[in-house]
Amino acid sequence: MRRVSYSIKGQVQGVGFRPFVYKKALEFSLVGFVKNDTSGVKLEMQGRDEDIKLFEDSLYSKLPPLARIDDVQITEIKLVQEDKFKIIQSDKGLSGSKTALIPTDVAICHKCLADIKRSKKFHNYFGTNCTNCGPRYSIIKTVPYDRKNTSMQKFEMCSSCEDEYKNPKMRRYHAQPISCNECGPILSLFRGETRVDEKDIIKKVASLIESAEIVAIKGIGGFHIVCDATNDEVIKKLREFKNRPAKPFAIMCRDLQQIESLAKVSEKEEELLASKEAPIVILKKLINSNNISSLVAPKIDRIGCFLPYTALHHLLFMHLKNPIVATSANLGDEPIIISAKDIFKKLPFVDFTLDFDREIISGVDDSLVQVVAAKMQTLRLSRGFAPKVIKLPFKSEKKILAVGANAKNSVAFVIGDNIILSPHIGDLDSMEAFGFFERTLESFKRFYDFEPDIIVHDKHPNYETTKWAKKQNCELLEVGHHLAHIYACKAEFGLSGDYLGFSFDGTGYGDDGTLWGGEIFVGDARKYSFKGIKLLGADKAIKEPRRVALSMLFDELSLEEVLELEFDVVKSFVASEIKMLHQSYIKNLNAPKTSSVARLFDAIASFSGLTQSVSYEGESGLLCESHYDKNIAKCFDYTIANNVIDIKIVEYILKGKMDKDELNSMLINTLVKIITDISKIEKLEVILSGGVFQNKTLLELVSQALKREKMKYYSQQKTAINDGGIALGQAYYVLSYNKKI
């Protein structure tokens, strides 16, 4: 006989791990106990040596679907006189550091879907969930993950739910959000701020959507603004209200068949759509599909689709025939709204609001992914995937907080041998958004009793995260923006040593104080960069691609020569504007230089007449990608002098070459050639990171080219490839230089 103590870390709370252990203990005739603690799960097993070995084998091979074991500490201890195995409650007043991982929110499982269709107590119940699905992160106040530490605390279980909650053999054993029609949260419908009395609220909401009303619907991590995706008029109205002229809306579809009537769906894309994380997946539109309004994703060939992921969504689609726009309820780039009161206050254009009385503790947006070269690429790491844990091969002696970038912000926490990455926070350009950043920090500090020994920030002095960091009474370290992109990729794959890193994005603060965005690193040193472009009007040039194109014309031509051109970009200005901007160019007034690759896409969008102004980040890149023609193999000429890359775009178009498809295809082909050529010169394994590599066509062509040359490359899959990964890169850079930090 033996008695063994196990201290288990990983995703082991709120995922059915304790009942799994209980059943295995009974199966192998073992006695002892299992309980949650602040670091994960603690259990003791006593029995015959061969039975304990069988238990240990099954511990890894037959885990519950949401569970993951990262570390097990095993200790032989003294035998105890007992005759059964028990699941015991978490100790009150737990001491020691909190390291138990926070579980993510999960889409409703098939068994719960069956329950809402036939089970009496869960019949048509919008909040149905079990140990294998439902809200987690969004309702947790602190760890351990027990009901008393969630927003379900106020809902007293009925006797039937309590029986299921307490029975280790039941699917809902210790499912903390368990509730039913008798004892759970209730739905409320509002018109404006006035409550509407309605017997069948969900059916009523479906009829409102079909009648071209705009409805706010509460989800797991916040509200969606919903309307009929086939109705031009209501979508036009929504765009006007949200001041969102062109940025694509995501659509939720009833099932996979409905998505396939709108877009091409590969095997990998289908897998992601149907996964427990249920992200928005960016798909290629079907040509000539008229099943949704052209205003959903105007002028581009992509569409973001996702499937219902809560019981409420599924119940709604029992009464809807059309897909629905389901976009985050917010103003501009503010965080997702989590309370009906804020819907009433901030979004008065909403006709009706569907609410329920389970509080959302932490707002969490929908995750956004796409498939590139048959692999997932994460564009927004959020619901279902975050909090995200990166396991380290060593332990950090100090607690480190990395505060990330100003755009697409997320934050990272180094605790022991884990980097814990927060869900997407967003752009920090408003007081509301920065308040969300601070609340997220406080939540994670509460989860883990976390106070940082070191804070890592970007080098940009005007980032809100940098300014916040410098106000803290803490040791500070700074990491360059574009090197952080490279290290984010290294963190995901656990890489060390020197790589050839291509860090292409919009704009970021460079080591020399200029705006970088097209940087190529050998190891940690920038070796190559793109020729600088003067941004005429600084930030205004990022909103107006024509200013970038005009600046490139000024590089090659006199003012008089530019004024004589019959190009769309020149015609978009009046002569006096061009003369004023030329003065700005000549005298370097409000015209900072940037090496950004993203600005090259802006220039091509302008030169080819696709657009002269943009309303959202990345619009030029999406438009360019929509005009890529795989039958065009031509590239622009380019030179590398003193390690500066100069693509001869203006020289080419001055020959009168202005075909939309040709210019856009040539830019992508040229970037592929530059990456391949430099990779052949440097002979190192390659890292591709930064927002420009969200361009699916570009990354797939680079992938194919490097494979042909038998060159190994890495590009993020499970963490954000854009600025959402900066905090991860900041943390990993610091750890890489001092693993005992």
C-alpha positions in Angstrom: 0.0 0.0 0.0 1.1 3.5 -0.8 -0.2 7.1 -0.2 0.8 9.7 -2.7 0.2 13.5 -2.6 -0.2 15.3 -6.0 0.0 19.1 -6.4 -1.3 19.7 -10.0 -1.1 23.0 -11.9 -2.6 23.9 -15.2 -6.2 24.4 -16.4 -7.7 22.3 -13.6 -10.3 24.5 -12.0 -13.8 24.9 -13.4 -13.3 22.2 -16.1 -14.6 19.0 -14.4 -11.2 17.9 -13.2 -12.2 17.0 -9.6 -15.1 14.8 -10.6 -12.8 13.2 -13.2 -10.3 12.4 -10.5 -13.2 11.1 -8.2 -14.4 8.7 -10.9 -10.9 7.4 -11.6 -10.3 6.9 -7.8 -13.5 4.7 -7.7 -12.5 2.9 -10.8 -9.1 1.9 -9.4 -10.4 1.3 -5.8 -8.4 4.2 -4.3 -9.1 6.2 -1.2 -8.2 9.8 -0.3 -9.4 13.2 -1.4 -9.2 16.0 -4.1 -9.7 19.7 -3.6 -9.1 23.1 -5.3 -6.3 25.3 -3.8 -4.8 28.6 -4.8 -2.3 27.0 -7.2 -4.5 24.4 -8.8 -5.7 21.1 -7.4 -4.4 19.1 -4.5 -5.1 15.4 -4.1 -4.0 12.4 -2.1 -4.4 8.8 -3.3 -4.0 5.7 -1.2 -4.1 2.1 -2.5 -2.1 -0.7 -4.1 0.9 0.3 -6.1 -0.4 -1.1 -9.4 -3.7 0.8 -9.0 -1.9 4.1 -8.3 0.2 3.5 -11.4 -3.0 2.9 -13.4 -4.5 6.2 -12.0 -1.4 8.1 -13.0 -1.5 6.8 -16.6 -5.1 7.8 -16.9 -4.4 11.2 -15.5 -2.8 12.3 -18.8 -4.5 10.1 -21.3 -8.2 10.6 -20.5 -8.6 14.2 -19.3 -11.9 16.1 -19.5 -12.2 18.2 -22.7 -11.4 21.6 -21.1 -8.6 20.4 -18.8 -4.9 20.7 -19.2 -2.1 19.7 -16.9 1.1 21.8 -16.9 2.9 20.5 -13.9 2.5 17.7 -11.3 4.5 17.5 -8.0 4.4 14.0 -6.5 5.3 13.2 -2.9 5.2 9.9 -1.0 3.4 10.4 2.3 2.3 8.4 5.3 -0.6 6.1 5.1 -3.9 7.3 6.6 -6.8 5.2 8.0 -9.8 5.9 5.8 -12.2 3.9 3.6 -13.4 6.2 0.8 -12.5 8.9 -1.7 -13.9 12.4 -1.2 -14.1 15.7 -3.0 -13.7 18.3 -0.3 -14.3 22.0 -0.3 -11.5 24.6 -0.8 -10.0 25.7 2.5 -11.3 29.0 3.9 -8.7 31.7 4.3 -6.2 30.0 2.0 -2.6 31.1 2.4 0.2 31.0 -0.1 0.5 32.6 -3.5 -2.4 32.3 -5.9 -1.3 30.6 -9.1 -4.4 28.7 -10.2 -5.1 29.4 -13.8 -8.3 31.2 -14.7 -10.5 29.2 -17.0 -11.8 30.7 -20.3 -15.4 31.2 -21.3 -16.6 28.2 -23.5 -19.3 27.8 -26.1 -22.3 25.7 -25.1 -21.7 21.9 -25.5 -23.9 19.5 -27.5 -25.3 17.9 -24.4 -26.6 21.2 -23.1 -28.0 22.0 -26.5 -30.0 18.7 -26.3 -31.1 19.7 -22.7 -32.7 23.0 -23.9 -34.7 21.1 -26.5 -36.0 18.3 -24.3 -35.1 18.5 -20.6 -38.0 19.9 -18.5 -35.9 22.0 -16.1 -33.7 23.4 -18.9 -36.3 23.5 -21.6 -35.7 26.8 -23.6 -33.6 28.0 -20.7 -31.2 30.7 -22.1 -28.5 30.2 -19.4 -28.0 26.4 -19.7 -24.5 25.3 -19.1 -22.5 22.4 -17.4 -18.9 21.6 -16.3 -17.9 21.4 -20.0 -19.2 24.7 -21.2 -20.5 28.2 -20.3 -19.2 31.3 -18.7 -15.9 31.2 -16.7 -13.5 34.2 -16.9 -16.3 36.7 -17.4 -18.0 35.9 -14.1 -15.0 35.3 -11.8 -14.1 37.7 -9.0 -11.2 35.8 -7.6 -9.7 32.3 -7.3 -10.3 29.5 -6.3 -13.0 29.1 -8.9 -15.9 28.4 -6.5 -19.5 29.7 -6.9 -19.1 32.1 -4.0 -16.3 33.8 -6.0 -18.4 34.4 -9.1 -21.4 36.6 -10.0 -23.6 33.5 -9.6 -23.2 33.8 -5.8 -26.6 35.7 -5.4 -28.6 32.9 -7.2 -29.6 30.2 -4.7 -29.8 26.8 -6.4 -33.1 25.0 -6.4 -33.0 21.5 -4.9 -32.8 19.8 -8.4 -29.7 21.9 -9.4 -28.2 21.5 -6.0 -28.5 17.7 -6.4 -26.7 17.8 -9.7 -24.1 20.3 -8.3 -23.2 17.9 -5.4 -23.2 14.6 -7.3 -19.7 13.8 -8.6 -21.2 11.4 -11.1 -23.4 14.1 -12.7 -22.2 16.3 -15.7 -23.0 19.5 -13.7 -21.0 18.5 -10.6 -19.5 21.8 -9.3 -20.5 23.6 -12.5 -20.3 27.0 -10.8 -22.8 28.8 -13.1 -25.4 26.0 -12.9 -29.0 27.2 -12.9 -32.3 26.5 -14.5 -35.7 28.0 -15.3 -36.5 27.7 -11.6 -33.5 29.3 -9.9 -31.3 31.1 -12.5 -31.0 34.6 -14.0 -34.0 35.9 -15.9 -34.3 37.8 -19.2 -35.6 41.4 -19.5 -36.5 43.3 -22.6 -36.4 47.1 -22.8 -37.6 49.6 -25.3 -35.3 52.5 -24.6 -35.1 52.4 -20.8 -38.7 51.1 -20.4 -39.2 47.5 -19.6 -41.4 45.6 -22.0 -43.8 42.9 -20.6 -43.5 39.9 -23.0 -44.3 36.3 -22.3 -41.9 34.8 -24.9 -39.1 37.4 -24.9 -36.8 35.5 -27.3 -39.4 35.0 -29.9 -40.3 38.7 -29.6 -36.7 39.7 -30.1 -36.4 37.6 -33.3 -39.5 39.3 -34.7 -38.0 42.7 -33.9 -34.8 41.8 -35.7 -36.8 40.6 -38.7 -38.8 43.9 -38.6 -35.5 45.9 -39.1 -35.1 47.0 -35.5 -31.6 47.4 -33.9 -31.3 45.3 -30.8 -28.6 45.1 -28.1 -28.3 41.5 -26.8 -26.3 40.5 -23.8 -23.8 37.7 -24.3 -21.1 36.0 -22.2 -18.6 38.9 -22.1 -20.7 41.9 -23.2 -23.5 43.1 -25.5 -23.7 42.7 -29.2 -25.5 45.2 -31.4 -27.7 43.0 -33.7 -29.7 43.5 -36.8 -30.8 41.6 -39.9 -27.7 41.0 -42.1 -29.8 41.0 -45.3 -31.4 44.4 -44.8 -29.5 47.2 -46.5 -31.5 50.0 -44.8 -31.0 48.9 -41.2 -27.3 48.2 -41.8 -26.9 51.7 -43.4 -28.7 53.1 -40.4 -26.4 51.2 -38.0 -23.3 52.5 -39.9 -24.5 56.0 -39.6 -25.3 55.7 -35.9 -21.9 54.1 -35.1 -20.0 56.4 -37.4 -18.5 53.3 -39.1 -18.7 53.9 -42.8 -16.8 50.9 -44.1 -15.3 48.7 -41.4 -16.6 45.2 -41.8 -19.3 43.8 -39.5 -19.1 40.2 -38.2 -22.2 38.1 -38.9 -23.6 35.2 -36.8 -25.2 32.4 -38.8 -27.6 29.7 -37.7 -25.4 26.8 -38.7 -22.4 25.9 -40.9 -24.7 25.3 -43.9 -25.8 28.9 -43.7 -22.2 30.1 -43.6 -21.3 28.0 -46.6 -24.0 29.8 -48.6 -22.0 33.0 -48.1 -18.3 32.0 -48.0 -15.8 29.3 -48.9 -15.1 27.2 -45.8 -12.0 24.9 -45.6 -11.7 21.9 -43.3 -9.6 23.9 -40.9 -12.0 26.9 -41.0 -14.9 24.6 -40.3 -13.0 23.1 -37.3 -12.5 26.6 -35.9 -16.1 27.7 -36.4 -17.4 24.6 -34.6 -14.7 24.7 -31.8 -15.5 25.2 -28.2 -13.9 28.6 -28.5 -16.3 29.6 -31.3 -14.3 32.6 -32.6 -15.2 34.9 -35.5 -13.4 33.3 -38.5 -12.5 35.5 -41.5 -13.6 33.7 -44.7 -13.4 34.3 -48.5 -16.7 35.5 -49.8 -18.4 33.5 -52.5 -18.6 35.4 -55.8 -22.1 36.7 -56.5 -23.6 35.5 -53.2 -26.6 37.6 -52.5 -27.6 36.1 -49.2 -26.4 39.1 -47.2 -26.3 42.8 -47.7 -23.3 44.2 -49.6 -23.0 46.8 -46.8 -21.9 44.2 -44.2 -18.3 44.1 -45.6 -18.1 46.6 -48.4 -15.5 46.6 -51.2 -13.5 43.6 -49.8 -13.6 39.9 -50.6 -13.6 38.7 -46.9 -16.4 38.2 -44.4 -16.1 37.4 -40.7 -18.6 34.7 -39.6 -19.3 32.9 -36.4 -21.8 30.4 -35.0 -24.1 30.7 -32.0 -22.2 30.0 -28.8 -24.7 30.4 -26.0 -28.1 28.8 -25.3 -29.6 32.2 -25.9 -28.1 32.5 -29.4 -29.4 29.0 -30.3 -32.9 29.8 -29.0 -32.9 33.0 -31.0 -32.1 31.2 -34.2 -35.0 28.9 -33.7 -37.1 31.9 -34.8 -34.7 33.5 -37.3 -34.2 32.5 -40.9 -31.5 35.1 -41.8 -27.9 35.7 -40.6 -27.5 38.6 -38.2 -25.0 41.3 -37.8 -23.5 40.8 -34.3 -21.0 43.5 -33.6 -19.5 44.6 -30.3 -21.7 47.1 -28.5 -19.4 50.1 -28.1 -18.7 53.6 -29.3 -15.7 53.8 -31.7 -12.8 52.0 -30.1 -14.2 52.0 -26.6 -14.4 48.7 -24.7 -17.4 46.4 -25.1 -20.4 47.5 -23.0 -21.3 45.0 -20.2 -24.3 46.7 -18.6 -27.8 47.7 -19.9 -27.4 51.1 -18.2 -24.4 51.9 -20.4 -26.4 50.8 -23.5 -29.1 53.3 -22.6 -26.6 56.0 -21.9 -24.1 55.6 -24.7 -26.1 54.0 -27.6 -29.5 55.8 -27.7 -30.0 54.6 -31.3 -30.6 51.0 -30.0 -34.3 50.3 -30.4 -34.5 47.4 -27.9 -32.2 45.8 -25.3 -32.2 42.2 -24.2 -30.6 41.9 -20.8 -30.3 39.3 -18.0 -29.4 39.8 -14.3 -26.2 37.8 -14.1 -23.5 40.4 -13.8 -20.5 40.4 -16.2 -17.4 40.9 -14.0 -14.9 41.2 -16.8 -15.8 42.2 -20.3 -14.4 40.0 -23.0 -14.9 40.5 -26.7 -15.2 37.8 -29.4 -11.9 36.3 -30.6 -11.0 36.9 -34.3 -9.0 34.4 -36.3 -8.3 33.4 -39.9 -6.6 30.4 -41.5 -3.3 31.0 -43.3 -1.5 28.1 -45.0 -3.8 25.7 -43.3 -2.9 27.1 -39.8 -4.8 29.3 -37.5 -3.7 32.9 -37.2 -5.0 34.9 -34.2 -6.0 38.5 -34.9 -7.8 39.2 -31.6 -7.1 36.9 -28.6 -10.2 37.0 -26.4 -13.3 35.0 -25.5 -12.5 31.3 -25.5 -8.8 31.6 -25.9 -7.9 34.0 -23.1 -6.6 34.3 -20.5 -3.8 32.6 -22.4 -0.9 30.8 -20.6 2.6 30.4 -22.1 4.5 27.8 -20.1 8.2 28.6 -19.5 11.0 26.1 -19.1 12.2 27.9 -16.0 10.8 29.9 -13.1 11.1 33.7 -12.8 12.0 34.7 -9.3 10.3 38.1 -9.8 6.8 39.0 -10.8 6.8 40.9 -14.1 4.1 43.0 -15.7 4.3 43.9 -19.4 1.8 46.6 -20.3 1.9 46.2 -24.1 1.2 48.7 -26.9 -1.3 51.6 -27.2 -3.3 49.9 -30.0 -4.9 46.5 -29.6 -3.6 46.4 -26.1 -3.3 43.4 -23.9 -1.2 42.9 -20.8 1.0 40.0 -19.7 1.9 38.8 -16.2 4.9 36.6 -15.4 4.2 34.5 -12.4 6.7 31.6 -11.7 7.0 29.5 -14.8 3.9 31.0 -16.6 3.3 34.1 -18.8 -0.4 34.8 -18.5 -1.7 37.0 -21.3 -4.9 38.9 -20.8 -7.8 39.0 -23.2 -7.8 41.8 -25.8 -8.3 45.2 -24.1 -8.3 47.4 -27.2 -7.0 50.8 -28.3 -6.2 53.1 -25.4 -7.3 56.4 -27.1 -10.1 57.3 -24.7 -10.7 57.6 -21.0 -13.1 54.7 -21.1 -10.6 52.4 -22.8 -7.8 53.3 -20.5 -10.2 52.7 -17.6 -10.8 49.2 -18.9 -7.0 48.7 -19.1 -6.7 49.7 -15.4 -9.7 47.4 -14.4 -8.1 44.5 -16.2 -4.9 45.0 -14.3 -6.8 45.1 -11.0 -8.7 42.0 -11.9 -5.5 40.0 -12.5 -3.9 41.5 -9.5 -6.9 40.2 -7.5 -6.8 36.8 -9.2 -3.2 36.2 -8.3 -2.4 38.6 -5.3 -0.1 40.1 -7.9 2.2 43.1 -7.3 4.9 43.5 -10.0 8.6 43.7 -9.1 9.3 44.9 -12.7 7.1 46.7 -15.2 8.1 46.5 -18.9 6.8 49.1 -21.4 7.3 50.3 -25.0 9.9 52.9 -25.8 7.3 55.3 -27.2 7.1 58.1 -24.7 3.6 59.1 -25.6 2.0 55.7 -25.3 -0.6 55.8 -22.4 0.9 52.5 -21.2 4.4 54.1 -21.0 3.1 57.1 -19.2 1.2 54.9 -16.7 4.3 52.7 -16.1 6.4 55.7 -15.3 4.0 56.8 -12.6 4.4 53.5 -10.7 6.8 53.0 -7.9 8.5 50.1 -9.5 11.6 49.0 -11.4 11.0 49.8 -15.1 12.5 48.2 -18.3 11.7 49.2 -21.9 11.6 47.1 -25.0 11.5 48.3 -28.6 8.1 47.9 -30.3 9.3 45.9 -33.3 11.7 43.7 -31.4 8.8 42.9 -29.1 6.9 41.6 -32.2 9.8 39.2 -32.9 9.9 38.1 -29.3 6.2 37.5 -29.1 6.6 34.9 -31.8 9.7 33.4 -30.0 7.5 33.2 -26.8 4.8 31.2 -28.5 7.2 28.7 -29.9 9.6 28.7 -27.0 12.5 29.9 -29.2 15.9 31.1 -28.1 19.0 32.3 -30.0 19.3 34.3 -33.2 16.7 34.4 -36.0 16.1 36.5 -39.0 13.1 38.5 -37.9 10.8 40.4 -40.3 8.8 42.9 -38.2 6.3 44.7 -40.5 3.5 46.9 -39.2 1.8 50.3 -39.3 4.0 52.6 -37.2 5.9 52.2 -34.0 8.6 54.1 -32.1 12.1 53.2 -33.3 15.3 53.1 -31.3 16.4 56.2 -33.2 13.3 58.2 -32.3 11.8 57.9 -35.8 8.7 55.9 -36.8 9.6 52.3 -37.8 7.4 49.7 -39.4 9.5 47.8 -41.9 12.3 46.4 -39.9 14.4 43.3 -40.4 16.4 42.0 -37.5 19.4 39.6 -37.4 19.3 38.4 -33.8 18.3 41.5 -31.8 20.0 44.0 -34.2 18.1 45.8 -36.9 20.1 45.2 -40.1 17.7 46.2 -42.8 14.8 48.7 -43.1 12.7 50.2 -45.8 13.3 53.6 -47.3 11.6 56.3 -45.2 8.5 58.0 -46.4 7.5 61.5 -45.1 4.0 61.4 -43.5 2.6 64.7 -44.7 0.4 65.9 -41.8 1.8 63.2 -39.5 -1.2 61.2 -38.2 -3.5 62.7 -40.8 -1.5 60.8 -43.5 -2.4 57.5 -41.9 -6.1 58.3 -42.5 -5.4 59.7 -46.0 -3.3 57.3 -48.2 -3.2 60.0 -50.8 -0.8 62.0 -48.6 1.6 59.0 -48.6 1.4 58.6 -52.3 1.9 62.4 -52.8 5.0 62.3 -50.5 6.4 59.5 -52.7 5.8 61.6 -55.8 7.7 64.5 -54.2 10.6 62.1 -53.7 11.0 61.8 -57.4 9.5 64.9 -59.0 9.4 68.7 -58.7 6.3 70.5 -57.5 5.5 71.6 -61.1 5.9 68.1 -62.4 3.5 66.7 -59.8 0.9 69.4 -60.5 0.9 68.3 -64.2 0.2 64.7 -63.5 -3.3 63.3 -64.4 -3.2 60.7 -61.5 -6.2 60.1 -59.2 -4.1 61.0 -56.2 -3.2 64.4 -57.6 -6.8 65.1 -58.7 -8.0 64.4 -55.2 -6.3 67.6 -54.0 -6.7 71.2 -55.1 -3.5 72.8 -56.3 -3.2 75.0 -53.2 -3.3 72.0 -51.0 -0.5 70.3 -53.0 1.6 73.5 -52.8 1.1 73.7 -49.0 2.0 70.0 -48.5 5.1 70.5 -50.7 6.2 73.2 -48.3 5.6 70.7 -45.4 7.7 68.1 -47.4 10.6 70.5 -48.2 10.8 72.1 -44.7 10.1 68.9 -42.8 7.1 70.6 -41.0 4.8 68.1 -39.4 6.2 65.4 -41.8 7.9 62.7 -39.8 9.6 59.9 -41.7 8.5 56.3 -41.4 9.8 53.0 -42.8 6.4 51.4 -42.4 5.4 48.6 -44.9 1.8 49.3 -44.1 2.2 52.8 -45.6 3.3 51.1 -48.9 -0.1 49.5 -49.0 -1.6 52.9 -48.5 0.3 54.4 -51.4 -0.7 51.6 -53.7 -4.3 51.9 -52.7 -4.1 55.6 -53.6 -2.1 55.2 -56.8 -4.4 52.5 -58.1 -7.5 54.5 -57.3 -8.9 52.1 -54.8 -9.2 54.8 -52.1 -7.8 58.2 -51.1 -8.9 58.0 -47.5 -9.6 55.2 -45.0 -12.0 54.9 -42.1 -10.3 52.0 -40.2 -6.9 50.5 -39.7 -5.8 48.0 -42.3 -8.4 49.1 -44.8 -5.8 49.7 -47.5 -4.3 46.3 -47.0 -7.7 44.6 -47.3 -8.6 46.5 -50.5 -5.2 45.7 -52.0 -5.6 42.0 -51.1 -9.0 42.0 -52.8 -7.3 43.0 -56.0 -4.6 40.4 -56.0 -4.4 38.4 -59.2 -2.5 35.1 -58.9 -1.9 35.2 -62.7 0.3 38.4 -62.3 3.8 37.4 -61.4 5.5 40.7 -62.0 7.4 42.6 -59.2 8.6 46.2 -58.9 12.3 46.7 -59.1 14.0 47.2 -55.8 17.5 48.0 -54.5 19.3 47.6 -51.2 21.9 50.2 -50.5 23.4 50.6 -47.1 20.9 48.1 -45.9 18.0 50.4 -46.9 15.4 48.8 -49.2 13.9 51.0 -51.9 11.0 49.7 -54.0 10.8 51.6 -57.3 7.0 52.1 -57.2 6.9 55.7 -58.5 9.3 54.9 -61.3 7.0 52.2 -62.5 3.7 54.2 -62.4 5.3 57.2 -64.1 5.4 54.9 -67.2 1.6 55.1 -67.2 1.1 51.7 -65.5 -2.0 52.2 -63.3 -4.0 49.0 -63.5 -5.5 48.2 -60.1 -4.9 44.5 -60.1 -1.4 44.8 -61.5 -0.2 47.4 -59.0 -1.7 45.6 -56.0 -0.4 42.2 -57.1 3.0 43.6 -57.8 3.4 45.1 -54.3 2.6 41.8 -52.6 4.9 39.9 -55.0 7.7 42.3 -54.4 7.4 42.0 -50.6 7.5 38.2 -51.0 10.7 38.5 -53.2 12.4 40.8 -50.7 11.7 38.5 -47.8 12.9 35.5 -49.7 16.0 37.2 -51.1 17.1 38.4 -47.7 16.4 35.1 -46.1 18.7 33.4 -48.7 21.5 36.0 -47.9 21.3 35.7 -44.1 20.8 31.9 -43.9 18.9 31.9 -40.6 15.5 30.5 -39.6 12.9 33.1 -40.2 10.3 34.9 -37.9 7.4 36.8 -39.5 5.5 39.1 -37.1 3.6 42.4 -37.0 0.2 43.6 -38.3 1.2 43.5 -42.0 1.3 39.7 -41.9 -2.4 39.7 -41.2 -2.5 40.0 -45.0 -3.4 36.4 -45.7 -2.3 36.5 -49.4 1.1 37.9 -48.5 1.8 35.4 -45.7 0.7 32.4 -47.7 2.9 33.4 -50.6 5.9 34.0 -48.3 5.2 30.6 -46.7 5.2 28.9 -50.1 8.4 30.7 -51.2 10.3 29.9 -48.1 9.2 26.2 -48.3 10.5 26.0 -51.8 13.8 27.3 -50.6 13.7 24.8 -47.7 13.8 27.6 -45.2 12.1 27.1 -41.8 9.9 30.0 -40.7 7.7 30.8 -37.7 4.7 33.0 -37.5 2.3 33.3 -34.6 -0.8 31.1 -34.5 -2.2 31.0 -31.0 -1.2 34.5 -30.0 -2.0 37.8 -31.7 0.4 38.6 -34.6 -0.4 42.3 -34.4 0.0 44.7 -31.5 -2.1 42.4 -29.3 1.1 40.4 -28.9 3.4 43.2 -27.9 3.0 42.6 -24.1 3.9 38.9 -24.6 7.0 39.9 -26.6 8.0 42.5 -23.9 7.8 39.9 -21.2 9.7 37.2 -23.1 12.5 39.6 -24.1 13.2 40.5 -20.5 13.1 36.9 -19.4 15.3 35.8 -22.3 18.1 38.1 -21.1 17.9 37.1 -17.5 16.2 33.8 -16.8 16.9 34.3 -13.1 15.2 37.7 -13.0 
